[in-house]
Amino acid sequence: MSADIVATEYASPYEAILARHSFIELSARERARAVLDADSFVELLGPFDHLESPWLPLQGVVCQADDGMVIARGTLDGAPAVVLAIESAFQGGSIGEVSGAKIAAALELALRACAAGAPVLPVILFETGGVRLQEANLGLAVIAEIQAAIVALRRYVPVVGVIAGMVGCFGGMSLAAALCSHLIMTRQGRLGMNGPEVIEQEAGIEELNASDRRLIWSMIGGAQRAATGLVDTLVEDDSAQIVAAVRAAAASGKPTQVRSEQIDHYLGLLAQVDPQHIDPAAMRTLWQGGGAPRAAGSGHAAEAASAASAAPQSTARTRGQIWLEALAGASVTAAPIWSGTGALAGETAQFFAVVPDPAQRFERARDNVVGLEQGWRLAQAVRAVIDADAGVDPSRKRPIIALVDVKSQAYGRREELLGLHLACAAAVDAYASARLAGHPVIALIVGPAMSGAFLAHGYQANRILALDAPGTMVHAMGREAAARVTRRSLEALDALGETVIPMAYSMQAYQQLGLLSGLLEGVDADAPGPRDIEQVRAALTAAIADARSGPRDLSVRLQSAAAQKNRAASIEVRRRLAQQWPA
Amino acid sequence: MEQLNFSYPASRPARQRAHVGVVGSGDLEVLLAPLAGTQSEVVVRTSVDGYGQIWKSVLDRFFTRYDGAARIEINDFGATPGVVALRLAEAVEVSES
């Protein structure tokens, strides 16, 4: 993977600058038009189709007629293409039900075309802060669907992503970007999982000062991302350069291995990182193959040991630990990923849980959260199951059960610098690949299933089950943080959830979105007895059979009566886009 | 958020539909589509409540010069009257081109 600046020769730097036509300053529609061949641009589901957010008016927010998403068909160097351009000026490019469904639906149609032997090249122009908080759970759900479509589509054609700036690409969409076959970025662009403000809010200003722009761009800006191979091409903010880079990426075909599949490579690099002394320059040296600049006497084993002894040893077991032992016995792997096998109706299923890791080298990831090691190790563990069953008939591939008890992704400076978005994308990729290979993948929510952590661990499952118990929850942002960010009291936030279902925090409300295959009532989540365990095993067994009988994509999530009612917009976007899609 | 409705007399059909602007800070989106008959219908959705009279003034002035029959939808995110007038003029320019 080489990072190079596509450059034209000019007599003076001023001439070069004057000759540029800024891409950043273009609207989403103008960007899509610029990328496609001249006069080939045809917009689908445009403003006059009036597919607006059904959730914003309920909260007194003015809609945009295209929900801030432009879908354009046309040609790229003569080849059929679809460009998805996010309008950052509307709600910060945030992903709501409609805007997200427009991306997912377009990618799904491109996938169908590719599978039918008529390839359509997808190009995604990322400019987004991630989930639109006013549509919280539906934004998160649709991002999982976008990720599923990218992984499936990438097997046929290169999926090209562009991060031009100035918003950048954050949240669940940073994982979507990391799943792309090729990424193109400007120096002005930023790519990371948690935005700087979110880290400052969650971890404190001593972790990251969100107003220190120089520091932030040095960590997650385009130049650093390109220098460390986390994006493929660095371009100037110039339409011609960006278009040339998109064409070159599309023409270069599918890479043999995308970044999110290079698990051993990235785990190897991470192992050389000294968390106490890593900074953007040290990361460049390491990532460019320069070896570990290590301070004398700072052995990792010693650090880990001291961390373990210093960390308070909590005696309370987490739900993930409790249920892994209940269903699969003692873990065969050490924290942060517990794993084991257990019998389900006469066959062996593979269970995974993310558990607290008091000895974790990255101190922001010692709880049951998804950090760098958690993401890559989940990916490694899931890929090992895929590899072990590679020659097995699809009908007998091992079920994979993700026991979901994850409080959040890790919020930290080092996490962003070292590519947490990619680590989480690797886990997304592995779970989605397992599902596509024919493994029944079931998520069982036994605790919190929060935000990017749930995307990485569970949201790619064929079927999602949840315990109806105190403490189980699915959401894009913690309740307290969401109240702070949307400037509401906790009471006002809860009241809003009564009318705006995707904003609600209860599992009963989540069930109304049609994303769950089952909500298991009457199970003791903290101290399961034999009857509780049997009930859960029976539900898992039924979900596995159901998954095997259905398609390997996530389309089942739109088929329930609940989805017909509360995800009507997601369904309508797909129906109308299919009508407009050129044959 | 507030929704306001206005109608104005028209003497000819608008030529073609036009979309300009974005629902971003201090800006607005205008959708103009030809309408049968001799009336123009305007629907304003604005994030700022209580400025109905200002909207009426801006639109009254706009319709002293524009005589097309159109359905005009405005999604406003706090644009000033000057920006509103410019966006309306831009929409007409695209529609007539």
Interface residues (C-beta under 8 A of the other chain):
Chain A: S27 G46 P47 F48 P57 G60 V61 V62 C63 Q64 A65 G68 E87 A89 F90 Q91
Chain B: M1 R17 H19 V22 V23 G24 S25 D27 E29 L31 A33 R45 T46 S47 E73 N75 D76 F77
